[in-house]
Amino acid sequence: MADQFELEVLARMPNYYDWIMETFAPFVCGHVVEYGAGLGTISQLLAPLAQQLTLVEPSTNLAASLRTKFRDEPKVLVDEDSLEQHAARISAATVDTIVMVNVLEHIADDRQALAYLFSILRPGGCILTFVPALQKLMSKIDALPPLFPH
């Protein structure tokens, strides 16, 4: 799992996250779920676009940090859980937008994870993912064990 220091270094890359959100923003609406929310860098950019924002983060210390960061945001809920556990508790077809930035490549069974996500997605909803484009772009963080082991 990525440690907090590595995520803090990545969080200091505003142009990188602005570029991702420029692509994602037209598709973000309604009930948004972000898996692997980490320190909330993308979450902060999603919040103004969402009617309801659920941040799913399996790491205890990162989930606690998210709760602190968004404590004054009534539309933001932090769920300390795995993707599979969270998706199993959500009713079918109730999420408008699912976001995963640098997360999918860490999931052991990505096909099964996507099946879970499609089951909770409303018709016409969007799954927005960002993953490394080339093998040479893989970093130390990408080589870490899956965040959501099956």
N, C-alpha and C positions, 0 to 999 in steps of 0.2 A: 504494500500500500504506500502511496506517496506520503512522505512525511510533511508536516506542517511547514517546515522551512522551505522545501522545494516548491510548495504551493504559494508561499509568500513571495518567492523570487518570481514565479510566473505571474503573480497578480500585479507586479510592477511593469507590465507590458500593455499599457492601455490601448495602443494602436492595434495590437493583435486582437484584443477582445472587441474593440470597436469594429474591426473588420469582420469578425465572425457575426456580431450582432447586426451589422448592416445587411448581411445576407439573410439572417434569421427573422429580423423584425417584421417584415410583411406577413409572416405566417404565424406570429405569436398572438394568441387571443384566448379569451375565456379562462377556463380552468387549465393552468399550466403546471406540469410536473417536471422538475429538473432532477435527474438522477445523478448521483455523484457530485453534489453541490459544493463540496470542499469548503473553501473559505467564503463562498458567496460572491465571487468576482462576477460571474455571469448572472447570478441571481439578482444582483443590484440593478443590472441592465434589463432583466426580464420583468421585475416588479412593476414598473410604470405601465407596462403593456398588458399585464394580466389582471383579470378580475379577481382571481384566486390563484395563489402560487404555493405549491407544495414542494418543499425541498427535501429530497431523500438523500441521506448521507449515513453510511453504515459505521463510520468511525465515531466513537464516543466523544473524543476531544473536539473533532471538527463540528459535530452536531451541536455540541454545547456552545461553540463559538458562533455558529449560525443563529442559535436561539438568542444569544446576547445581541448580535448585530441587528436582528430583525424584531426585537422585542416590542418596538413601538409601531410595528406594521401589522394591523389586525387581519389583513388579507393573506399574510404569509404564515404557513404552518411548516414546522420542521419535524420530519419523521426520521428517527434513527433506526434504519432498517435496511435490509438488502432489497435489491430490485424485485427479486422473486417474492419475498414476503410481503412487500408493499403492494405489488400488483395483485397478489392473491386476495388481499383484503378490499380492493377497490371493485366496485360494481362494474360490470361490463358496460362499455360505451359511455363513459362518464367524463373522460378527459379530452380537452380540445387540442392541446399541444403538449408534446413530450420533447424535452431537450436533454441531450447528452453531449458534453464537450470533453473530448479526450477521456472518455469513459468506456465506450463499446469495446475498444481493443484490449481492455483489462478483464473482460467478462469471459469466463472459461467456455461457456456454451452460448455464444452470441446468437445463434439461430433460435434457441429456446427463449432467450431473453427477448428477442424481437417478437416472438409469438405471444409472450405475455403482454408486451406493450401494445401490440395490435388488438388484443382482446379488450383492453381498457379504453382504447381510442374511439371517440365518437366518429360516426360516418362523416367523411370530409375533413377530419382532423389531420394533424401533421406530426410526424416524428422527425425532429431536427437533430442530426448527428454531425459531429465534427471529429474526424480521426486523422492521424498522420497519413499523408498522401503517398509517401515513398519510404521504402525500407530504411534508406539512409537518414531519414528524419526521425527515426525512432531514437528515443533518449533513454537514460537510466530509469526514468519514471515509467516508461513503457515496458521495461523489462521486469518490473516488479510483479509479484503474484497478483492474480485477479482480485479486484475489489469485491466482486460478487461471485465467489466460488459456488459451483453447483453442488 
